[in-house]
Amino acid sequence: MKLNALSVEAHPARMERVREPIRAHSRPAMGTLFTVYLHAPGEARELEVLQAVFDEIDRVERTFSRFLPSSEIARINREAGQGSIVTDPEVFHLLEYAKDLSGKTEGAFDITIGRLTRAWGFAERKRVIPSSDALEAAEAAVGWRHLQLNAQWRTVEFLKPGMELDLGAIAKGYAVDCVLDLLRSLAVQAMIDAGSSSIAANGDFFSRARPVCVADPASADELLCEVLLGDRALSTSGVKEQSFTRDGRVYSHLLDPASHQREQDSHPLQVLQTTVLAPDSRLADGLSTALFLLGPRRGEAVMEQFPECSVFWACRGDKGDFCASIRWPQTESSTK
Amino acid sequence: MERREFIGMAAAGLGALTLGMRGCGSPQAVAPSDWVHLGIIGVGGRGQHMMRMMLRVPGVRIAGLCDVYESRIAEGRKVTGEQTPAYSDYRKLLEARDIDAVMVATPLSLHAEHVIAALDSGRAVYGEKSMGRTLDDCNRIRDAVRRTGKMLQVGLQYTYAPWYTEAQKRIQAGSIGQITQVYSYWHRNSNWRRPLPPGTGAEIERLLNWRLYREWSGGLLAELGSHQISFANTLFGAMPDSAMASGGVDYWKDGREIEDNVHAILRYPGGQTLQASFITTNRLDGAQERIFGTGGSIVLTHTEAIYYQEPWYPNSAVPPEMTIGHRLVTGPTYSAEQPYTGKGETPLKGEASNADLLACREFIDCIRTHRRPVADVDLGWSEAVTVSLCNHALETGRNIKLADFLAGTA
């Protein structure tokens, strides 16, 4: 599939076209804006459902944010370099899941990237290039193989000095999964959207009949394709929101743990955005980051390990913009 | 305050943090005899949260779950990550021989029954706040602790928060002068209701939303205010002489029985006052305690303590421009009474830890070392009886003297 121009952003599509009663409620959390789209507004439970949803998102943030000193991840970052520490099953299982995903993605997805993301300071919108010494020190503290997890004792230990966890590439997806569990238990038809980058739905009303659009980044009003979620979750990774340009070079918050920004010296940024469909949101979230960094060529091999997933890359090459996809569902509007 | 003094106090605070780290580390290092197998009575939202905290303490396993609402068992097992034995009757859980200690996180009106039964079964107990709903509940729990010799830690977790203990130290050292007032807020913007699963009726509604019904709940004063009231009691070294309170179901008129806003004034023997405000229609102020002293103020939140010095107080030095030989310059009226909007100092920021986790560590450590916890039965009694006093004032609309309340003549 060839496209002339690209700008890709996933968001719940064309809600304005839908005549059925839908209400959207948004609240800032996890460094972005979470929005819940509810079917049948005015139902007696609406307020309670919303409160429960946002409480659950807050709970996930309070557990997995590296920025909140009282979070479990902040505690692990403080203590796991001094020896193994025990954590609760929920946190342990997500760390295990993340480490497994690192292995399957050739390390492109890596939650031990905390020192590096802190050095670049994208989350704080620093927009400065760290010194080479600072980068060298941060790089030395990255490496998923040095995150030691012991399932028998549920312990976590950093085998490299100065390591820090950053679950930014999976925590929002995990929060969406937790919210979906809650919505299912309450039998509420809803769509949940974490800053437009992680989207999932419960109930046929949204998942079978309300497509999600992948928008064209070069033209805010254009769409590249639409997709019905079904039972899958969607996640998009791109540089649009958190990047800056210095001397003609784009620096992105999506850091390759192996080579982070250096590769771009010889290869101008090629992948503009990656959208993934996966059975759950945590996988979609983590995989979209990894496949963004890997690009279509290296990503193809990685995707063999995820036969239940689909990916859509939007790229910019020497001969113009193009897209690539693997198992991406074809719809009537999937090409421009 | 001198900079040097601040640094010295911060160092003392770090010492307290180090103490708070006791019990962290690897479970492999915990001797088999030191493992603590917990039974949980009450696996609702708070119970599940505290289970996660307990499971972060090395050498802790959850060996039994008890709840009358079956869905909670599945949720609890998700938290433990295993097929933890489950009971619908707490007496059956207490009969289990592999349970060393018990955590009670049930509706307030059931605390006394569950805590006393657990103590009588020979277990140490972590009991959620408020310790008991009524004066009689509190007295019976205290008697049970004395009778059994077993340890009770009450879920007043901010007792262990480093920024709280540090603030207390500074206050005791006179860093903000003489404390005259504490204003505490716990302001939310929420109807405080939980959504009902499909197919459930009124009975489950009252069970899930027990906080809204008088049969089970002590209302905002108990569910939110107990931390702040306990802190004020500790700060002033006494229980209040008297309390008055006002409130009502004024906004969330949805069938609830407990007030959606409550305002209480507690007078302490030393002439200090706690003004406590709880609302459910605006969260600008969130949860905080504002401690006002003659030399400064401290604002305590759930994550930090912020320190402010008074710009003027009687012992301040004479400014140079007022000394002999200098002029006094006139100008527009000085807005001395404008609210202070500058930044305070947060010396422990970034070092804050999780108060719930610290409380759990303390509980497990006290079991292993046969130590009495800081948030012991006496602290819990003082807190819960004060809450009960305030609720009596709220219900009667009168200023209630503590002495009359304790004598049963209020």
Contacts between the chains, C-beta under 8 A, distances in Angstrom:
chain1	res1	chain2	res2	distance
A	45	B	195	4.6
A	45	B	196	6.7
A	47	B	191	5.5
A	47	B	193	7.2
A	48	B	191	7.0
A	48	B	193	4.7
A	48	B	194	6.1
A	48	B	195	3.8
A	48	B	196	7.8
A	49	B	195	4.8
A	51	B	190	5.4
A	51	B	191	7.2
A	51	B	193	7.4
A	51	B	195	7.9
A	52	B	194	6.5
A	52	B	195	5.3
A	59	B	49	7.9
A	68	B	303	7.7
A	69	B	303	6.9
A	69	B	349	7.8
A	69	B	350	5.7
A	69	B	351	6.9
A	69	B	352	4.4
A	69	B	353	7.1
A	70	B	303	6.1
A	70	B	352	5.7
A	70	B	353	6.2
A	70	B	354	4.3
A	70	B	355	7.6
A	71	B	354	7.7
A	72	B	56	7.0
A	72	B	354	7.6
A	75	B	56	8.0
A	75	B	353	7.1
A	75	B	354	6.8
A	75	B	357	7.5
A	79	B	21	7.9
A	79	B	24	6.1
A	83	B	25	6.2
A	83	B	26	6.3
A	84	B	25	7.6
A	84	B	26	4.3
A	84	B	28	7.5
A	85	B	24	6.0
A	85	B	25	6.4
A	85	B	26	6.8
A	85	B	58	7.7
A	86	B	25	7.9
A	86	B	26	6.7
A	86	B	27	5.0
A	86	B	55	7.7
A	86	B	56	6.2
A	86	B	57	7.2
A	86	B	58	4.8
A	87	B	55	7.9
A	87	B	56	5.6
A	88	B	51	8.0
A	88	B	52	4.4
A	88	B	53	7.6
A	88	B	55	4.1
A	88	B	56	5.2
A	88	B	79	7.5
A	89	B	55	6.5
A	89	B	79	6.9
A	89	B	80	6.6
A	89	B	81	3.3
A	90	B	52	6.6
A	90	B	79	7.0
A	90	B	81	7.9
A	93	B	81	7.2
A	153	B	26	6.7
A	153	B	27	4.9
A	153	B	28	5.7
A	154	B	27	7.5
A	154	B	55	7.7
A	155	B	26	5.6
A	155	B	27	6.8
A	155	B	28	7.6
A	185	B	71	7.8
A	185	B	197	6.1
A	186	B	195	5.4
A	186	B	196	7.9
A	186	B	197	5.9
A	186	B	198	7.0
A	187	B	197	7.3
A	187	B	198	4.3
A	188	B	195	7.8
